[in-house]
Amino acid sequence: MDLLQKHGHLKHDRRKSLAQKEEAEQRHHQTQQEINELLGNFGQSHNDHPDRRSSGAGNMARDIEEFQRRMSNGESLDKRE
C-alpha cells in the first residue's frame, strides 16, 4: 500500500469534492437568508434598548448613578421613585 492510498488522496475526485462544498455552502447561505428574512428587524441595533438587554449593563450603570445621586443628597436607600 503506498502513501497515496493509505491517506485517501486517490479516493475522492477533487473537482467533485469542491463542487459539493460549494453546493453545501450555497444551501447554507440560502437557509441563512431565509432565517434572516423571518427574523426581520428583531435583534437589530435600533431594537437594542438598554432595558431590553439581557446583560443589564445599561441598567446597572443607571442604578449606580442613582445610588450616588441619592447618597450625595442624603436620601434613604429605601425610597424609590
Secondary structure, DSSP 8 states (H G I E B T S, - for coil): --HHHHTTTTTS-HHHHHHHHHHHHHHHHHHHHHHHHHHTTTT-GGG--GGG-SS-HHHHHHHHHHHHHHHHHT--SS---
